[in-house]
Amino acid sequence: MTPTDYLHALHTACTVLGVGGNASTAQIHAAQRRMSRASHPDAGGDARVFRLVQLSGDLLFMHATRIEVPSGTVRDLLAAAAEVNARPKPEPDSRWIRPVSTPARGLLLDVRV
């Protein structure tokens, strides 16, 4: 594990849980529970996302409490993040997308949420 991998894993974990790099253990625990409830497979979530949330919480907790982080945890988190990002995106609902043409960039999509 290189320092770059560790920093990348920390950034990914913070992004997944929506906490800052200096979050307390209570904030990390609350964010992990909130995201776990939303992504749990029994509640209709994706198992890959749930695993990523669990690994993110574990890594940030170890970092916040100054516990030595095993290189396998970093490797697993980065692999889970790559797997989640590589999954096919669902087709967008055409009712919410209106094509917008610009000469410089081709076809852009204006998404209304």
N, C-alpha and C positions, 0 to 999 in steps of 0.2 A: 504494500500500500504506500503510495507516494503522498506527500503533503497536499498535492493538487487534488488527488482523488478524495482525500478527507475533506478538504474545503468544498469541493463540488458536492459531496454527499451531505454536508451540513447545510449548504444552500438549498439543495433539493428537499431536505427534510423540513427546513423552515418554510419553504414554499408550499409543500404538501399540507402542513398543519396550519399554515397562516399565522405563524408567530415570528417574532424577531429573534435575532441571534443571541440576544441577552435575556431571553425569556426565563422566568423562574420555573422550578419543577412543578409548581401548582398550575401555572399557565400551560405548560407542556401537557400535563395530565388532563386538564380540562379540554384542551384542543384535540388531544388524541381520543378522548371519549366521545366528543361531539362528532368528529370525523368517522370514528368507528361505527357509531350508530347509523350514520348516513350511508356508509359504504358496506355494511355487513351483508353477506350473501343471503342470510335468512330474512333480511328486510328488503330484498330486491336489489341489493348492490352487487358490484363486481368483486369477485374473490381476489383478483389481481390488485385492484385498488385497495381493498381491505388489507392485504399483506403489505403493500407499500406504506399505508398509514401506520401499521404496527411497527414496521422497521424504522420509520421516521421517528416515531415516539421513543422507541428504544435508544436510537442513536442520540437524539437530543437530550434524553434523560441522562445517559452516560456522560455526555459532554458537559451538561450543567453541573453534575455532581463530581466531575473530575475523575470518573472511573475510566480506566484504560479501555479503549474501544478495540475489540478484536477486528483484525483486517477482514475477516469473513463477513462481519456486519456491514462494513462499508461496501464490500463487493456485492453482497446480496441486495443492498438498498439501490445501488446504481443499476444492477441488472433488473430489479423489479421496476424501477422508473423507466428504463429503456423498453421493457415489455409493455408497460401501460401506454407509453407514448407511441409504440409501434402498432398497436391494435388498429383495425380499420375504423374509420370514423363513420358514424351513421349518416345516411343520406339526409340532407336538410329538408325541412318541410317547405315546399315551394310557396306556401301562403305568406311566409315571413321574409322571403328574399325577393328583392327587386333588382334586376340587373341595371348597372350604370356603366355607360361607356365613356372612356376618356381616351383621347388619341395617344397620349404618351404611354399609358400602361396597359392598354387593351381592355379586357372585361373585368370590372370589379364588382363586388357584391355589397349591396347596402343591406345590412342585417337589421331588422326591426325586432326588438325584444319587448 
